[in-house]
Amino acid sequence: MNALGEAIGELCKVILPINEFFYLGNPNSKIAICTLSSIDLLKNIANSEILYKISIVGRLLSENKGIDSIIKYVNKHPKVNTIIVCGKEVWGHNSGHSLFQLHKNGIDQNNKIINSTSPYPFLTVSKSEIKYFQENVNLIDLINLTEIELILKKF
């Protein structure tokens, strides 16, 4: 990452401190929810009965470390076979878009997500972890949907 990008990232941590990363639910559930940048949606799901119907709910703010975390989670929790991707897309990062491009296209020889429009879509997870994600996890595209009632209809 370039110095400007790192500086902006550090500035964002100070200006917009966001401590909520994820909330664990039912370890036997096959469903995970990703709320992208919608922190209120993340909190609302975490504080509702939905949490007992899903394995985990979390945000996805970055097209690199965040996606790495999702790939690692599904590889360590093979019961999870569906991720509902909802909430507002992350402005400037397009992390939801990159997650779908990874699922569809994988990575190139430089570990860059193929066809991603994100500024820094480079991953550190292994190609075998990505292959597992591509072959065993279904993504449901509800990007920009923030109403819990509409998200519940996808269960």
N, C-alpha and C positions, 0 to 999 in steps of 0.2 A: 504494500500500500504506500502511496506517496505521502510526503510530510504534510501536505495540505489536508488530505483525507484524514490522517491521524489527528491533526489539530482540531478539525471539525468534529470528529468523533468524541474527543475529550471535552470540547466545549458543550456538546449536546448532553453529555453526562452531568455537567454542572447545571446547565439551564433547564434541562428536562430530565431530572432524575426519576427513573422508572425502576422500582425494585421488584415488581412482580414479573417473574419469568414464566413460571408454570405452576399448575396445581395438579396433584395426583388424585385420581379417582379410584375406580374399581379395577384392580389388577387383572381381573378375568375378562374385562371388556375387550372387544376387537376394534373399538372405535377411538380415535383421537381427534381433537379439534385444535386447529391452528387459527388464532384470531388476528394474525398479521399485526397491524399497528393499533388495532382497536382495544385499548387497555380497558375501557369501561365494559366492553363486551366480555373480555377475559374475566374481569371481576364479577360480572353478573352471572356468568356460567359457573364460576367457582363457588358462588354463594347460592346456587340453586340445586334442585334435585337432579339436574342434568349431570352433575359431577359424579353421581353414583352409577350412571349409565355409561360412562366413558372411562378410558384408561388414564388419559391426561388431557389437559387443556393448557395451551401455551401460546405465546406470541412469537412472531418471526419478524424481526426488524432488519436483519442483515442477510445478504445474499451469499454469505460465506460461512462464518462461524455459526449462525443460526441454522442454516441448512445442514451443516456438519452435525449439529446436535440432534436434529430430527433423524438423520440417517443412522446415527449411533443408537438412538433410542429404539427405533423399529428393529434394528438388528439384535438388540439385547432383549427385546420384548416381542417375540415372534407371534404372540396372539394378536397383536395389532395388525390388522390388514386393511384398515380404512382410515384415511385422514380427511376430515372435512376442513377445507381451507375457506375461511370466511373473514369478514371484517374488511376494513379499509386497507387498500394496498399502501405500502410504505413509499411515500413520495421520495423520488430520487434513487431509491434502491430497487424497487420492483421485485422484492423478495418472493412474493407469491408467484409472479410470472417465472422467476428463475427456478422455483421448486417444480413447477409444471414442465419447464424445458428440460430440467435434469431428468425427470421421470420419463419423458418422451425420448430424449436424445443422448443422455449421459454426458460424459466429459471428454475433452480432447487430450492429446498427449501432454499438455501443460496443466492438466487438472482444471481447466476452464469449462464451465457449463456451456455446452453447445447451444447456440442461438439465443443466449441470454442477452437482454438489453441492459442489465445491471452494470454499474461502474466497476465492480471488482468481484466477479463471480468465480473465484478460485477456491477449490475445496481441498481439504486435507485428508478426508476419509479415503479408504481404499476402493479400488474399482470393484472388488468383490462385495463390499458393503453396498455400493451403489447398485450393483446388479441385483442383489437381494431386494433392495427397495423397489427397483423397477419391476421385478417379477412377482413380488408378493404383497405389494401395497397398492390399493386403489385410492386415487385422489378424487375428491368431489369438489368441483369448482363452484364456490359460492362467494367468490371475491366481490367485495363491496356490499355484501348482505350483512346487516348488523342487527336485524330483528330476531331475537331468540325464538319466537313462535315460528317463524319461517324456517329457521335452521332445524328446529325439532322435527319438522315434517320430513326431513331427509333421513331420519333414523329408520 
